[in-house]
């Protein structure tokens, strides 16, 4: 609600939540890369691709949000 009203705290909260969700997916992708090295299991490309696609649900809005915050205003 505070983001819709264009209040500063709303922008900070929105950026924080998108960042947190993006880092969750980054952590999962790193886990999928490192798991075969530590647990002697095969690399699961299907799982990696699925998490990458799901992560785009957070990565793209976070990037657009940051671009909107950094863009000069008229």
C-alpha positions in Angstrom: 0.0 0.0 0.0 2.8 2.4 0.8 4.5 1.7 -2.5 1.3 2.5 -4.3 1.2 5.9 -2.5 4.8 6.4 -3.7 6.2 6.8 -0.2 10.0 6.4 0.3 9.6 3.5 2.8 7.5 1.7 0.2 10.3 1.8 -2.3 12.9 0.7 0.2 10.6 -2.2 1.3 9.9 -3.2 -2.3 13.5 -3.2 -3.2 14.4 -5.2 -0.1 11.8 -7.9 -0.7 12.8 -8.3 -4.4 16.5 -8.4 -3.4 15.8 -11.1 -0.8 13.8 -13.2 -3.2 16.5 -12.9 -5.8 19.2 -13.9 -3.4 17.2 -17.0 -2.5 17.3 -18.1 -6.1 21.0 -17.2 -6.5 21.7 -19.4 -3.4 19.8 -22.3 -4.9 21.7 -22.0 -8.2 25.0 -22.0 -6.4 23.9 -25.0 -4.4 23.0 -26.9 -7.5 26.5 -26.1 -8.9 28.4 -27.0 -5.8 26.4 -30.1 -4.8 28.0 -32.5 -7.3 31.4 -31.4 -6.0 30.7 -32.1 -2.3 28.2 -35.0 -2.4 29.4 -37.0 -5.3 26.0 -36.8 -7.1 25.4 -36.0 -10.8 24.7 -32.4 -11.9 21.0 -32.0 -12.4 20.7 -29.7 -15.4 16.9 -29.9 -15.4 16.6 -28.6 -11.8 19.2 -25.9 -12.5 17.2 -24.6 -15.5 13.9 -24.7 -13.7 15.3 -22.7 -10.8 16.9 -20.3 -13.2 13.5 -19.7 -15.0 11.7 -19.4 -11.7 14.4 -17.0 -10.5 13.6 -14.7 -13.5 10.3 -14.0 -11.9 12.3 -12.2 -9.2 15.4 -11.1 -11.2 13.5 -9.2 -13.9 11.3 -7.1 -11.6 14.2 -6.4 -9.3 16.3 -5.1 -12.3 13.4 -3.0 -13.6 12.8 -1.6 -10.1 16.5 -0.7 -9.7 16.5 0.9 -13.2 13.5 3.0 -12.2 15.2 4.1 -9.0 18.5 5.1 -10.7 16.9 6.7 -13.8 17.0 10.5 -13.8 13.7 12.2 -13.2 12.5 15.1 -15.2 
